[in-house]
């Protein structure tokens, strides 16, 4: 799928589609690099902590032990640490299982 330019600029709707579909302006799928992160270096904001559901945490830990949960978490670079964006149950489950690292995507997210 190739997204064409019109007079040197992309139409706003095409820009929105590019962002939503996770593709570049030529229609190629963007692939995020997976990093191995130290759990100790990840800060969990209070808002994310409130999302913790003990039942879901247990199910996630069970999936990790069965090796069926392998989705990376999402973090952004903070001041000397990473800040968790998505994956609080995966992170907390790995902590509870005594793991010291976790797979994750480092995103270029803006602070709210």
Secondary structure, 3 states (H helix, E strand, C coil): CCCCCECCECCHHHHHHHHHHCECCCCCECCCCCEEEEHHHEECCHHHHHCCCHHHHHHHHHHHHCCCCCCCEEEEECCCCEEEEECHHHHHHHHHCCCCEEEEEEECCCCC
